[in-house]
Amino acid sequence: MAASDTIGGTPRQRATDYLLRRHRFRMAEALPWLIAIAVFFIFPTRMTFGSQVLVMVMFALSLDLILGYAGIVTLGHAAFFGVGAYTVGLAAARLDWTEPISGLFAAAIAAGLVGFVTGWFLLRYRGLTLLMLTLATAILLQETGNLRSDISGGYDGLPGLTFKPLLGVFDYDLYGHTNYLYALTVLAIIFFFVRRIVYSPFGQALTGIRENVRRMHAIGSPVHRRLVTVYTIAAAIAGVAGALFTQTNAYVTLTVFDFDNSAKVMVMLILGGTGRLYGAFVGAAVYMVLEDYFSKLSPTFWQFGIGLMLVLAVLFAPRGILGLFERIGDCLAERKRS
Amino acid sequence: MPQVANIAVSILFDGLAYAMFLFITSVGLSVTMGLMGFVNLAHGAFAMAGGYVVVTLTRTYGVGFVPSLVIAAVVVGAVSVVFERVLYRRLYKSTDLEQVLLTIGLAFMAIATATYLYGPIPKSVPLPEWLQGDVNLGFRYFPSYRAFLIVLGAVLIAVLWYAFERTNIGAKIRAAVDNRRMAESVGINVDRLFTLTFAVGSGLAALGGGLAIQLLGLSPSFAVLYLVLFLIVVAVGGLGSLKGTLLAALVLGIFDTGGKYLLADAGGFFVYAVTVVVLLIKPAGFYGRE
């Protein structure tokens, strides 16, 4: 910030400089990707689990866009994950459409459409009303699926789906190596897309809405339109995550719409840290690894653990694990200086 | 009696009993949310705790069903004060999100504790003789337990209405819901008022939890499963409104029961559809202030 004040130039130019400087890549940003690639070589037998983690990272990233940046608190984000998952699942099971990449696009469009329509109506509301309406949306979709269980397979779901080889070349292996690289590639594309949005003027406007809606209204920002736009984008990304979930698991059940699923992704994001892009990575990875380990020991104990983690996070680390590290870093820097 | 009328009466009767359960359990949540704007997702956990206290008292210690209900309400109400003083009060000024996270964390911990202590299988309670079987109301028989729920609900509504509308404390609560800062500035201790209503609300939730054992079954997932329903009743009724909560409980209770009678497959569809429609038209609920 200090530098931009001394450079001078028109306000517009200064704003552009500021955005460009924030947008520049930092060395540390390569770290999560290097880890993801290293994991591929270190744990070749755990690739199915690895794909799950990547899917959840993507899901958490989509939530970060609306919760972390635009400040929309929702309890029904699983709705879009579910729509994406079922778009691919139904297409494969009922229409025999098993080409995976076009499936992702179809899922993004379907989920984005649902996001646009529900967002258009719901984003006028705030607080408890919004929480209840988003929650009700997810449950209504689930109940609709249950009502037509002849199509959706109900709570038994659609098991044993098969998909065509990726790009017609790479077939799926038993250990899920292809799936892992596939998920990682899609995640990378989506991540750079989200990163661009966040550091664009549009992203700045979203942060403004989160921090002070009234002021944004006052300076003439089209608040509702911006919110609906970002909600639609986040829904589409959640849809892609859902589609990948179906493709890598080769099955899908109506539990993807569960309140638990919405709550889980929120916990991951909060754990990692909201509004900081990489929070989704840290949160989803830490959560999934802990869950994998502890829920094998005792599911009850694990559930108690998540609860405790949430309570402690709210009381002592409201900005998540990354925020905690940042604070420790700040403290150390402070001490060095004095 | 013709078949259609018979079904209609059944729906009304069962719906009314269900509505009373919803009202008893949700009313505390509505008032505390209206007072402090606190999103308490652990309310269902207090209800569940009440249910398990009743189970323990009746099964292990052989206490009667009705005394157990009273004891559960008092115990849970008292324990809730500890939570309110130690945890909740730190977050009154925080964002919705932080309140949601803290209380959902508490709910998860409560579910895990209940699973550890009581196992995941639904529990039942031994009912006294007079609550089993049917009762003859002149023109047909009704299940006594549901009749008991309706009578109890009516009594509680009368008591709460009197406390809310005719006592000094009730007037203070209404004043604080209307305008908290104004109420504070004329010398009402809203903080203490909140602790009191929180305790009473949690106690009523525990009572509701005890009543739910026979009506819906009690398993650890109760805390989250029915929480959604309580929140919906509160949102549809309007925060902090006794009248609104009652109306919402009646509408949702009867719609849900009717839906399940007439279209068993549609399950919970009706409740959520009604909720969405009501909230789209009246975002603050029936009697909430915009």
Boltz contact constraints between the chains, C-beta under 6 A:
constraints:
  - contact:
      token1: [A, 73]
      token2: [B, 96]
      max_distance: 6.0
  - contact:
      token1: [A, 73]
      token2: [B, 97]
      max_distance: 6.0
  - contact:
      token1: [A, 125]
      token2: [B, 283]
      max_distance: 6.0
  - contact:
      token1: [A, 127]
      token2: [B, 96]
      max_distance: 6.0
  - contact:
      token1: [A, 128]
      token2: [B, 235]
      max_distance: 6.0
  - contact:
      token1: [A, 129]
      token2: [B, 235]
      max_distance: 6.0
  - contact:
      token1: [A, 129]
      token2: [B, 279]
      max_distance: 6.0
  - contact:
      token1: [A, 129]
      token2: [B, 283]
      max_distance: 6.0
  - contact:
      token1: [A, 132]
      token2: [B, 231]
      max_distance: 6.0
  - contact:
      token1: [A, 132]
      token2: [B, 232]
      max_distance: 6.0
  - contact:
      token1: [A, 132]
      token2: [B, 235]
      max_distance: 6.0
  - contact:
      token1: [A, 133]
      token2: [B, 279]
      max_distance: 6.0
  - contact:
      token1: [A, 136]
      token2: [B, 272]
      max_distance: 6.0
  - contact:
      token1: [A, 136]
      token2: [B, 275]
      max_distance: 6.0
  - contact:
      token1: [A, 136]
      token2: [B, 276]
      max_distance: 6.0
  - contact:
      token1: [A, 139]
      token2: [B, 272]
      max_distance: 6.0
  - contact:
      token1: [A, 140]
      token2: [B, 272]
      max_distance: 6.0
  - contact:
      token1: [A, 143]
      token2: [B, 267]
      max_distance: 6.0
  - contact:
      token1: [A, 143]
      token2: [B, 268]
      max_distance: 6.0
  - contact:
      token1: [A, 143]
      token2: [B, 269]
      max_distance: 6.0
  - contact:
      token1: [A, 147]
      token2: [B, 265]
      max_distance: 6.0
  - contact:
      token1: [A, 147]
      token2: [B, 266]
      max_distance: 6.0
  - contact:
      token1: [A, 270]
      token2: [B, 101]
      max_distance: 6.0
  - contact:
      token1: [A, 300]
      token2: [B, 112]
      max_distance: 6.0
  - contact:
      token1: [A, 300]
      token2: [B, 115]
      max_distance: 6.0
  - contact:
      token1: [A, 300]
      token2: [B, 116]
      max_distance: 6.0
  - contact:
      token1: [A, 303]
      token2: [B, 108]
      max_distance: 6.0
  - contact:
      token1: [A, 303]
      token2: [B, 112]
      max_distance: 6.0
  - contact:
      token1: [A, 304]
      token2: [B, 109]
      max_distance: 6.0
  - contact:
      token1: [A, 304]
      token2: [B, 112]
      max_distance: 6.0
  - contact:
      token1: [A, 306]
      token2: [B, 108]
      max_distance: 6.0
  - contact:
      token1: [A, 307]
      token2: [B, 105]
      max_distance: 6.0
  - contact:
      token1: [A, 307]
      token2: [B, 108]
      max_distance: 6.0
  - contact:
      token1: [A, 307]
      token2: [B, 109]
      max_distance: 6.0
  - contact:
      token1: [A, 310]
      token2: [B, 101]
      max_distance: 6.0
  - contact:
      token1: [A, 310]
      token2: [B, 105]
      max_distance: 6.0
  - contact:
      token1: [A, 311]
      token2: [B, 102]
      max_distance: 6.0
  - contact:
      token1: [A, 311]
      token2: [B, 105]
      max_distance: 6.0
  - contact:
      token1: [A, 314]
      token2: [B, 98]
      max_distance: 6.0
  - contact:
      token1: [A, 314]
      token2: [B, 101]
      max_distance: 6.0
  - contact:
      token1: [A, 314]
      token2: [B, 102]
      max_distance: 6.0
